Amino acid sequence: MRAGEVMSSPAITLRRGDSVRRAIRVLYDHHITAAPVLGEHGELVGMVSEIDLLCGAFAPGASVPGTVGDVMSRQVSAVEDTTDARVLTDLMIAKRVKSVPVLRDERVVGMVSRRDLMGLLARSDDELREAVLAALRERYPSETSWEVRVRDGEVDLRGPEGQCPEHVADLLAQAVPGVRPARLL
């Protein structure tokens, strides 16, 4: 699973010159916790989060900042749309960030949040079964005799003779987030 398959798109973005008040409204109205900040040519120049805006708006003794550029974080962790979801998850954990911009050809094309990743893990057994079958059809298009059962995220799999069980289990672990290791019957 790649970042481009998990991301919310299009990304809700802000500009450096947008007012802090406008940024607060955008995040609040879209139910998001952060937004990428774009420069004059649409390039990623920062991120602004709820905490950036709250600190800027309520900083003791400080004058109220006028623009997103005054409060945004300039160091941004971003990924390409082809980045593996596991790598993305590791990045989010290591950097302790809630959302990450997704780029294609250096342009922001979406955002992945912790919630997006949790959605993959929260899928029902029926949804996981369909995802497993789709992964098997994609990898083995001529094989139609797969039997797949999923209970509480655990996959029981029976396939055609001659398939290497370890290879199939590895394929499912890489291709279908939320599936516990497959048990081959």
C-alpha positions as semicolon CSV with decimal commas, in nm:
position;residue;x (nm);y (nm);z (nm)
1;M;0,000;0,000;0,000
2;R;0,138;0,338;-0,103
3;A;0,085;0,687;0,042
4;G;-0,104;0,784;-0,273
5;E;-0,360;0,511;-0,203
6;V;-0,413;0,618;0,158
7;M;-0,402;0,997;0,130
8;S;-0,689;1,240;0,143
9;S;-0,692;1,438;-0,178
10;P;-0,691;1,713;-0,274
11;A;-0,503;1,855;0,022
12;I;-0,650;2,154;0,201
13;T;-0,370;2,410;0,175
14;L;-0,294;2,758;0,298
15;R;-0,065;3,035;0,175
16;R;0,209;3,208;0,373
17;G;0,020;3,537;0,354
18;D;-0,314;3,400;0,477
19;S;-0,427;3,548;0,806
20;V;-0,407;3,341;1,122
21;R;-0,782;3,391;1,162
22;R;-0,846;3,246;0,813
23;A;-0,616;2,950;0,888
24;I;-0,804;2,877;1,211
25;R;-1,134;2,878;1,020
26;V;-0,997;2,652;0,745
27;L;-0,867;2,389;0,988
28;Y;-1,181;2,408;1,200
29;D;-1,425;2,399;0,907
30;H;-1,250;2,104;0,739
31;H;-1,203;1,905;1,064
32;I;-0,827;1,877;1,010
33;T;-0,538;1,932;1,249
34;A;-0,280;2,073;1,007
35;A;-0,239;2,204;0,655
36;P;0,054;2,242;0,418
37;V;0,158;2,599;0,347
38;L;0,238;2,684;-0,013
39;G;0,467;2,951;-0,149
40;E;0,413;3,188;-0,439
41;H;0,467;2,917;-0,700
42;G;0,269;2,642;-0,526
43;E;0,576;2,487;-0,366
44;L;0,564;2,344;-0,012
45;V;0,720;2,597;0,228
46;G;0,584;2,485;0,565
47;M;0,307;2,333;0,771
48;V;0,069;2,501;1,009
49;S;-0,102;2,301;1,281
50;E;-0,364;2,366;1,543
51;I;-0,094;2,401;1,804
52;D;0,096;2,656;1,590
53;L;-0,221;2,861;1,554
54;L;-0,321;2,831;1,919
55;C;0,025;2,927;2,040
56;G;0,030;3,220;1,800
57;A;-0,317;3,337;1,894
58;F;-0,280;3,298;2,270
59;A;0,090;3,360;2,334
60;P;0,118;3,559;2,659
61;G;0,248;3,910;2,609
62;A;0,292;3,869;2,235
63;S;0,107;4,066;1,975
64;V;-0,130;3,857;1,766
65;P;0,056;3,730;1,459
66;G;-0,085;3,847;1,133
67;T;-0,011;3,565;0,892
68;V;0,038;3,192;0,862
69;G;0,401;3,265;0,770
70;D;0,450;3,406;1,122
71;V;0,347;3,085;1,300
72;M;0,406;2,796;1,057
73;S;0,669;2,528;1,099
74;R;0,930;2,556;0,827
75;Q;1,079;2,209;0,870
76;V;0,832;1,970;0,711
77;S;0,841;1,593;0,681
78;A;0,680;1,503;0,349
79;V;0,663;1,185;0,143
80;E;0,618;1,099;-0,223
81;D;0,291;0,940;-0,332
82;T;0,486;0,618;-0,401
83;T;0,614;0,588;-0,041
84;D;0,516;0,262;0,127
85;A;0,254;0,305;0,401
86;R;0,480;0,126;0,651
87;V;0,762;0,374;0,586
88;L;0,512;0,657;0,622
89;T;0,387;0,516;0,953
90;D;0,743;0,482;1,083
91;L;0,810;0,846;0,986
92;M;0,498;0,970;1,164
93;I;0,589;0,777;1,479
94;A;0,954;0,886;1,477
95;K;0,873;1,253;1,413
96;R;0,562;1,245;1,635
97;V;0,349;1,417;1,371
98;K;-0,023;1,371;1,311
99;S;-0,022;1,432;0,937
100;V;0,220;1,438;0,647
101;P;0,192;1,608;0,306
102;V;0,212;1,380;0,004
103;L;0,405;1,505;-0,298
104;R;0,414;1,414;-0,665
105;D;0,675;1,591;-0,875
106;E;0,740;1,829;-0,582
107;R;0,373;1,939;-0,569
108;V;0,137;1,870;-0,278
109;V;-0,126;1,623;-0,401
110;G;-0,269;1,507;-0,068
111;M;-0,227;1,453;0,304
112;V;-0,205;1,140;0,514
113;S;-0,317;1,163;0,873
114;R;-0,302;0,914;1,156
115;R;-0,677;0,882;1,111
116;D;-0,629;0,774;0,747
117;L;-0,389;0,502;0,859
118;M;-0,619;0,396;1,143
119;G;-0,896;0,358;0,884
120;L;-0,692;0,088;0,712
121;L;-0,657;-0,102;1,037
122;A;-1,022;-0,061;1,134
123;R;-1,162;-0,238;0,829
124;S;-1,414;-0,516;0,885
125;D;-1,332;-0,880;0,817
126;D;-1,544;-0,864;0,498
127;E;-1,350;-0,561;0,374
128;L;-1,020;-0,731;0,456
129;R;-1,130;-1,047;0,276
130;E;-1,210;-0,844;-0,036
131;A;-0,872;-0,668;-0,013
132;V;-0,693;-1,004;0,018
133;L;-0,881;-1,144;-0,281
134;A;-0,801;-0,832;-0,485
135;A;-0,430;-0,863;-0,396
136;L;-0,433;-1,230;-0,495
137;R;-0,614;-1,158;-0,824
138;E;-0,362;-0,886;-0,905
139;R;-0,060;-1,108;-0,831
140;Y;-0,204;-1,434;-0,966
141;P;-0,453;-1,333;-1,239
142;S;-0,490;-1,684;-1,382
143;E;-0,558;-1,851;-1,045
144;T;-0,922;-1,854;-0,939
145;S;-0,925;-2,124;-0,676
146;W;-0,829;-1,919;-0,368
147;E;-1,036;-1,981;-0,057
148;V;-1,009;-1,693;0,190
149;R;-1,161;-1,664;0,535
150;V;-1,096;-1,373;0,773
151;R;-1,178;-1,375;1,143
152;D;-1,081;-1,079;1,361
153;G;-0,822;-0,973;1,104
154;E;-0,662;-1,318;1,081
155;V;-0,657;-1,472;0,736
156;D;-0,702;-1,841;0,663
157;L;-0,598;-1,908;0,306
158;R;-0,617;-2,213;0,084
159;G;-0,478;-2,181;-0,264
160;P;-0,389;-2,381;-0,570
161;E;-0,123;-2,649;-0,556
162;G;0,229;-2,533;-0,626
163;Q;0,210;-2,188;-0,467
164;C;0,489;-2,119;-0,218
165;P;0,303;-2,055;0,112
166;E;0,568;-1,823;0,257
167;H;0,569;-1,612;-0,060
168;V;0,189;-1,572;-0,054
169;A;0,192;-1,479;0,318
170;D;0,464;-1,218;0,254
171;L;0,265;-1,076;-0,037
172;L;-0,044;-1,033;0,180
173;A;0,153;-0,878;0,465
174;Q;0,294;-0,616;0,224
175;A;-0,017;-0,554;0,016
176;V;-0,303;-0,553;0,267
177;P;-0,261;-0,334;0,577
178;G;-0,465;-0,446;0,873
179;V;-0,430;-0,816;0,797
180;R;-0,254;-1,023;1,057
181;P;-0,014;-1,282;0,918
182;A;-0,190;-1,528;0,693
183;R;-0,237;-1,887;0,801
184;L;-0,210;-2,116;0,503
185;L;-0,426;-2,426;0,507
